[in-house]
Amino acid sequence: MIPGDLVPLERAHMTALAEADPALAPLFAAVGDLNFRHRADGFEGLLRLIVEQQLSVRAADAIWQKLRGGLSEMSPAHLLTLSDEALRGHGLSRPKVRYARILAEAVHARALDFATVRGLEAEAAIDHLTALKGIGRWTAEVYLMFCEGRLDIFPTGDIALREAVGWLDGLDARPDEAYCRERALRWAPYRSVVSHALWGWYGAVKRGELGKTLTPGL
């Protein structure tokens, strides 16, 4: 699960979802009240997601804290004053130094404007963000969910979510992105709520707190 400040989700969203898809009722009963994880948006939010790509939660958080502590100012202009060696000294790998610099240059030159992104529909916003090298679809979708607080995002590239969808539907193997994309259509316009519930379930299973089979009924 991606860290962030916790903001309670309205129970009404979960009730509406369970009515539209009864398979979600035992899921919501198991995970309880949900907290939506919110982060800073803009340059800081997207830079953090670049840092966290392909890392465990613990490793990503450690590197982010090191980078954040090493930057006297969290701004594109300040990052661009630092050498690659300095950024690597703050914990970034060579590829992520490059991606961080590309991001900083785009924001500094106003080629990437976060106010514009906020005003776009989800797919257009994803296209805008993924035009930058180093920003893939998963990163863009998670940015829209956690940094902008959009309620209708389901990142099908997320392995944990796909695994949990397989458990939800009683599949023998982890479903592919196409299956999960189609499956999630039923959860619109609150797909982010289901994402949070499935992440919560996945984490609880990995901690040994819940099983992969849920008991029916709220």
Disulfide bonds with the S-S distance in Angstrom:
none
